Structure formats: C-alpha cells, structure tokens
C-alpha cells in the first residue's frame, strides 16, 4: 500500500507521526513472518515546504502534491486551529480540496478524520454520501452541508472510496480501515494485534458529555438519550413522556413544534438510524439488530426500516458493502 499523508498548516502532528509508527511496525511484523514490507508512505504539503503543525512545531515533509503522484490512499488529518486562523487558512483548504477531488476522480481512496472531514465536505466530496465526524462538530457539519447523510453515532464510515473517522484519535481506526481495503482484513488484523489496538465495534455517542448534549436542545437531546439507552426494552410515547416529566399531549405539541412530526416518528427514526450504523459496522444478524434497536418483533423492524429507507435491512447492508468496495 502506498499512502500519502496530506500535511496542512495547523494539522495534528500526533497523527502524522502515529501513522508512520504503525506502518513501520506493520512492515517489521511482515518481515518477521517471512514476508516483505507492504507499506510505503510520504508526508506531503501543498508546496513541498515544511508546515507549522497545530501544536506550533515545524513539521518536515517529503515533497509536494502533484497530479503525477500515484498513491493507493490519502489521509487528511484533522487540524488544531481557532476560527480566525481557519479563515486565514481558507485558501490552502480550497487548494487541498481541489487536489483531493482530482485524486478521488482518479480512483484513489480518500480518508479523513475529525475536522479533516470538513475539508472533504467543503470540497463537495461528501454530498449525498454517508459520513461521520466528531460529535462536537456535527452541528456545524449539518448546518453547512445538509446534503450529507450524517451517521451521528458512527466512529467510522465508508462510501464510494471515501472513509471518514470521528475524533482526533480516530486516525487509528481510519488507518486500519484503509489497510483492510487495500491489503485485506488479515493484514489489518495483524497490524492491530501487534499494535495492541482495540478493534471492537463501538459508538461515539457514549463519549458525548451530558452538559454539551443538553445545551444543544434539552428536550430533544434528552429524548434521544432515552431512546438510545432503552436497549432491548422498547420505549413508548407514554414512557418517553413520563421520563421527560411531560404529559403525552404536551410531548406531542413540543415535538411538532421542534421537529414537525409526532414523538412516535422521532422514536422510529432514532431506532432506524442506530440500525443503519449496526448494519454498516457489524456482522450481526438482522434479528439481533432488531432486538438491539428496541424491536421485539423482527417483522415490525423490517417494516419500519423499509418505510424510512425504502429498502430492506439486507439490501441496505449489501449496498453499503458495494459502495465501500
């Protein structure tokens, strides 16, 4: 696998160094197992000059981006800059976005994590596609790019050779997914095992601080938490109203004001959204996913899923697998 790491001013230096460390370890492990080194990589800037990383230190690069450069995959790190600095750096983001569009059109895999996902979004690469981003940037992504199919719970998503990972440290998940796509799952597992990386499926929803969530919209966020945390015990509109300390009539009125739909529609949408994430990121059977999302009856789950997505759970999983390939 030939990998390029796009280093822009303000980027997270830990990711650039960490990616190189894991790939170096991977090559070492392959040789110990009697094989050959599988990975090569370069850190590139727009002009070939060193860049100032988010922590303030100068980051050396191997060269400049160019149309002739051939890579299997490209990683776009997140950045650590304030809003004023981001505005000053907008020209570099525009140049980087144009280069990434060219690379994707040429068949390259493109991966980004944390605020790097915003760069892909601004370049128009994520419109109409499934994507994720760290929980504290989701409101901004929704506001600026409403056409993106945001998987708010997911730690990682992939669609049409575009891989998005959520948080500042999610470059680990991103790198392993790119290795899996290019070199296969066995090589990715070997790298994860020797680096002692936990590859268990998880959701980023558990990392959202309660104070932050309630500050966004207290009623809807608390309702969202209640629906997600019911597990196998399905929550009803009556149960939701009681948990929120409201009458069913008041709950219905408030939800119609905030979401323009009744509470039951909110509950159903939230369950189906969680089911989509499970279908994309796990190999669980449909029956298990139905129970995990609060449906005791599998046929009811299938009916609700089809109503909102216009496809069956099996077809949805198959489509996502094809788009990720």
C-alpha positions as CSV (number, residue, x, y, z in Angstrom):
1,X,0.0,0.0,0.0
2,X,1.3,3.4,-1.0
3,X,-0.1,6.0,1.3
4,X,0.1,9.8,1.3
5,X,-0.5,12.0,4.4
6,X,-1.6,15.5,3.5
7,X,0.0,17.9,5.9
8,X,-1.6,21.3,6.1
9,X,-0.8,24.2,8.4
10,X,-2.4,23.5,11.7
11,X,-2.7,19.7,11.3
12,X,-2.4,17.3,14.2
13,X,1.2,16.2,14.4
14,X,0.4,13.2,16.5
15,X,-1.5,11.6,13.7
16,X,1.3,12.1,11.1
17,X,3.8,10.5,13.5
18,X,1.5,7.8,14.7
19,X,0.6,6.7,11.2
20,X,4.2,6.3,10.3
21,X,4.9,4.4,13.5
22,X,2.1,1.8,12.9
23,X,3.1,1.3,9.3
24,X,6.7,0.9,10.3
25,X,5.6,-1.7,12.9
26,X,3.5,-3.4,10.3
27,X,6.4,-3.7,7.9
28,X,8.6,-5.1,10.7
29,X,5.9,-7.7,11.6
30,X,5.5,-8.8,7.9
31,X,9.2,-9.4,7.6
32,X,9.3,-11.4,10.9
33,X,6.6,-13.6,9.4
34,X,8.7,-14.3,6.4
35,X,7.1,-11.8,4.1
36,X,8.1,-8.5,2.6
37,X,7.4,-4.9,3.7
38,X,3.9,-4.0,2.5
39,X,3.7,-0.3,3.3
40,X,5.3,2.9,1.9
41,X,4.2,6.4,2.7
42,X,5.0,10.0,2.2
43,X,4.0,13.2,4.0
44,X,3.1,15.9,1.5
45,X,2.4,19.6,1.7
46,X,0.8,21.7,-1.0
47,X,4.1,23.3,-2.0
48,X,6.7,20.8,-0.7
49,X,7.7,23.1,2.2
50,X,7.6,22.3,5.9
51,X,4.3,23.2,7.6
52,X,3.6,24.6,11.1
53,X,1.5,21.9,12.9
54,X,-1.3,22.7,15.3
55,X,1.0,22.5,18.3
56,X,3.3,25.1,16.9
57,X,6.2,22.9,15.9
58,X,7.5,22.8,12.3
59,X,6.7,19.5,10.5
60,X,9.1,18.3,7.8
61,X,7.5,16.8,4.7
62,X,8.8,14.5,1.9
63,X,7.5,16.6,-1.0
64,X,4.7,18.4,-2.7
65,X,1.4,17.2,-4.0
66,X,1.2,16.8,-7.8
67,X,-1.0,15.3,-10.4
68,X,1.7,12.8,-11.3
69,X,1.9,11.4,-7.8
70,X,0.4,7.9,-7.5
71,X,-1.0,6.5,-4.3
72,X,-3.4,3.9,-3.2
73,X,-4.8,6.1,-0.4
74,X,-4.6,9.5,1.0
75,X,-5.2,10.6,4.6
76,X,-6.4,14.1,5.6
77,X,-5.6,14.8,9.2
78,X,-7.7,17.0,11.4
79,X,-6.4,20.4,12.4
80,X,-6.0,22.3,15.7
81,X,-6.7,25.9,14.8
82,X,-9.1,28.6,16.0
83,X,-11.8,30.1,13.8
84,X,-9.7,33.2,12.9
85,X,-6.8,31.0,11.9
86,X,-9.1,28.8,9.9
87,X,-10.4,31.8,8.0
88,X,-6.8,32.8,7.2
89,X,-6.0,29.3,6.0
90,X,-9.1,29.0,3.7
91,X,-7.0,29.4,0.5
92,X,-4.9,26.4,1.5
93,X,-8.1,24.4,2.3
94,X,-9.5,25.3,-1.2
95,X,-6.3,24.2,-2.9
96,X,-6.3,21.0,-0.9
97,X,-9.9,20.3,-1.8
98,X,-9.3,20.7,-5.5
99,X,-6.4,18.3,-5.3
100,X,-8.4,15.8,-3.4
101,X,-11.3,16.0,-5.9
102,X,-8.8,15.2,-8.7
103,X,-7.3,12.3,-6.7
104,X,-10.7,10.8,-5.9
105,X,-11.8,11.1,-9.6
106,X,-8.7,9.2,-10.5
107,X,-9.7,6.2,-8.3
108,X,-7.8,7.0,-5.0
109,X,-9.1,6.1,-1.6
110,X,-9.5,9.2,0.5
111,X,-9.7,9.1,4.3
112,X,-10.2,11.9,6.8
113,X,-10.7,12.2,10.5
114,X,-12.0,14.9,12.9
115,X,-12.1,18.3,11.3
116,X,-10.4,16.8,8.2
117,X,-13.9,15.6,7.3
118,X,-15.0,19.2,7.0
119,X,-12.3,19.7,4.3
120,X,-13.8,16.8,2.3
121,X,-17.3,18.2,2.8
122,X,-16.2,21.7,1.7
123,X,-14.7,20.1,-1.4
124,X,-18.2,18.6,-2.3
125,X,-17.0,15.0,-1.9
126,X,-19.5,14.0,0.7
127,X,-22.7,15.4,-0.7
128,X,-25.3,12.6,-0.8
129,X,-22.9,10.2,0.9
130,X,-22.8,8.6,4.3
131,X,-20.2,10.2,6.6
132,X,-19.4,10.8,10.2
133,X,-17.4,13.4,12.2
134,X,-16.6,14.0,15.9
135,X,-19.7,14.8,18.0
136,X,-18.7,18.4,18.7
137,X,-18.5,19.3,15.0
138,X,-21.7,17.6,13.9
139,X,-23.9,20.7,14.3
140,X,-21.5,22.7,12.1
141,X,-21.4,19.9,9.5
142,X,-25.2,19.6,9.4
143,X,-25.6,23.4,9.1
144,X,-23.0,23.9,6.4
145,X,-23.7,20.7,4.4
146,X,-27.3,19.5,4.8
147,X,-27.0,17.1,1.9
148,X,-24.6,14.8,3.7
149,X,-26.1,11.6,5.2
150,X,-24.6,12.1,8.7
151,X,-24.1,8.9,10.8
152,X,-24.0,10.7,14.1
153,X,-23.3,7.6,16.2
154,X,-20.6,6.0,14.0
155,X,-16.9,6.1,14.7
156,X,-16.1,5.3,11.1
157,X,-18.0,5.3,7.7
158,X,-17.0,4.4,4.2
159,X,-18.8,5.0,0.9
160,X,-17.5,5.4,-2.7
161,X,-13.8,5.2,-1.7
162,X,-14.3,7.9,1.0
163,X,-13.6,6.9,4.6
164,X,-14.5,9.2,7.5
165,X,-13.5,8.8,11.1
166,X,-14.8,10.7,14.0
167,X,-12.5,12.1,16.7
168,X,-8.9,13.4,17.0
169,X,-7.5,10.0,17.8
170,X,-9.7,8.2,15.2
171,X,-6.8,8.2,12.7
172,X,-6.1,4.7,14.2
173,X,-9.5,3.4,13.0
174,X,-9.1,5.2,9.7
175,X,-5.7,3.8,9.0
176,X,-6.7,0.2,9.8
177,X,-9.8,0.5,7.6
178,X,-7.6,1.8,4.7
179,X,-5.2,-1.1,5.2
180,X,-8.1,-3.5,5.2
181,X,-9.5,-2.1,2.0
182,X,-6.1,-2.2,0.2
183,X,-4.3,-5.2,1.7
184,X,-7.2,-7.2,3.1
185,X,-8.6,-7.9,6.6
186,X,-5.9,-10.4,7.6
187,X,-3.1,-7.8,7.2
188,X,-5.2,-5.2,9.0
189,X,-5.8,-7.6,11.9
190,X,-2.1,-8.4,12.2
191,X,-1.2,-4.7,12.4
192,X,-3.9,-4.1,15.0
193,X,-2.8,-7.1,17.1
194,X,0.8,-6.2,17.2
195,X,0.0,-2.5,18.0
196,X,-2.5,-3.8,20.7
197,X,-5.3,-1.8,19.2
198,X,-8.9,-2.5,20.2
199,X,-10.9,-3.1,17.1
200,X,-14.2,-3.8,18.8
201,X,-17.2,-2.1,17.2
202,X,-18.3,1.0,19.3
203,X,-20.4,4.2,19.0
204,X,-19.2,7.7,19.7
205,X,-22.5,8.5,21.4
206,X,-21.1,7.3,24.7
207,X,-18.4,10.0,24.7
208,X,-20.8,12.9,24.4
209,X,-20.8,14.9,27.7
210,X,-24.3,15.3,29.2
211,X,-23.8,19.1,29.6
212,X,-22.9,19.5,25.9
213,X,-25.9,17.5,24.8
214,X,-28.4,19.3,26.9
215,X,-27.1,22.7,25.7
216,X,-27.9,21.8,22.1
217,X,-31.6,21.3,22.7
218,X,-32.5,20.0,26.1
219,X,-35.8,18.3,25.3
220,X,-34.7,16.6,22.0
221,X,-31.3,15.6,23.3
222,X,-32.7,14.0,26.5
223,X,-35.3,12.2,24.4
224,X,-32.6,11.0,22.1
225,X,-30.7,9.6,25.0
226,X,-33.7,7.8,26.4
227,X,-34.5,6.2,23.1
228,X,-30.9,5.0,22.6
229,X,-30.4,3.7,26.1
230,X,-33.6,1.6,26.3
231,X,-31.7,-1.3,24.6
232,X,-33.9,-4.3,24.1
233,X,-36.8,-2.8,26.1
234,X,-38.7,-0.7,23.6
235,X,-39.8,2.7,24.7
236,X,-43.3,4.0,24.0
237,X,-44.6,7.5,23.6
238,X,-46.2,7.2,27.1
239,X,-42.9,6.0,28.6
240,X,-41.0,8.8,26.9
241,X,-43.4,11.4,28.2
242,X,-43.2,10.1,31.8
243,X,-39.4,10.0,31.6
244,X,-39.4,13.6,30.4
245,X,-41.9,14.7,33.1
246,X,-44.5,15.8,30.5
247,X,-48.0,14.8,29.6
248,X,-48.4,12.9,26.3
249,X,-50.4,15.9,25.0
250,X,-47.6,18.4,25.9
251,X,-44.9,16.0,24.5
252,X,-46.8,15.8,21.2
253,X,-47.1,19.5,21.0
254,X,-43.5,20.2,21.8
255,X,-42.2,17.6,19.3
256,X,-44.4,19.0,16.5
257,X,-43.0,22.5,17.2
258,X,-39.4,21.3,17.2
259,X,-39.4,18.5,14.6
260,X,-42.6,19.0,12.7
261,X,-43.6,15.3,13.4
262,X,-45.1,13.4,16.4
263,X,-42.9,11.7,19.1
264,X,-43.5,8.2,17.7
265,X,-41.9,9.2,14.4
266,X,-38.9,10.5,16.3
267,X,-38.6,7.2,18.2
268,X,-38.8,5.3,15.0
269,X,-36.2,7.4,13.1
270,X,-33.8,7.2,16.0
271,X,-34.1,3.4,16.1
272,X,-33.6,3.1,12.4
273,X,-30.6,5.4,12.5
274,X,-29.0,3.1,15.1
275,X,-29.9,0.1,13.0
276,X,-28.2,1.6,9.9
277,X,-25.0,2.1,11.9
278,X,-25.1,-1.5,13.1
279,X,-25.7,-2.8,9.6
280,X,-22.7,-0.8,8.3
281,X,-20.3,-1.6,11.1
282,X,-21.1,-5.1,12.4
283,X,-21.9,-8.5,11.0
284,X,-24.7,-9.1,13.5
285,X,-27.8,-10.9,12.0
286,X,-30.9,-8.9,11.3
287,X,-32.7,-10.5,14.2
288,X,-30.1,-9.4,16.7
289,X,-30.1,-5.8,15.3
290,X,-33.9,-5.7,15.6
291,X,-33.7,-6.5,19.3
292,X,-30.7,-4.2,19.9
293,X,-32.8,-1.3,18.5
294,X,-35.8,-2.0,20.6
295,X,-37.9,-4.2,18.3
296,X,-39.2,-7.5,19.8
297,X,-40.8,-8.4,16.5
298,X,-38.4,-8.7,13.5
299,X,-41.1,-8.2,11.0
300,X,-42.0,-4.9,12.7
301,X,-38.4,-3.8,12.5
302,X,-38.2,-4.7,8.8
303,X,-41.4,-2.8,8.0
304,X,-40.2,0.4,9.9
305,X,-36.7,0.1,8.3
306,X,-38.2,-0.1,4.8
307,X,-40.6,2.7,5.4
308,X,-37.8,5.2,6.2
309,X,-35.0,3.9,3.9
310,X,-37.1,2.4,1.0
311,X,-35.1,-0.8,1.2
312,X,-34.8,-3.9,3.3
313,X,-32.1,-4.3,6.0
314,X,-30.3,-7.0,3.9
315,X,-30.3,-4.9,0.8
316,X,-29.1,-1.8,2.7
317,X,-26.1,-3.8,4.1
318,X,-25.3,-5.2,0.7
319,X,-25.5,-1.7,-0.9
320,X,-23.2,-0.3,1.7
321,X,-20.7,-3.1,1.2
322,X,-20.7,-2.5,-2.5
323,X,-20.3,1.3,-2.1
324,X,-17.4,0.8,0.3
325,X,-15.5,-1.5,-2.1
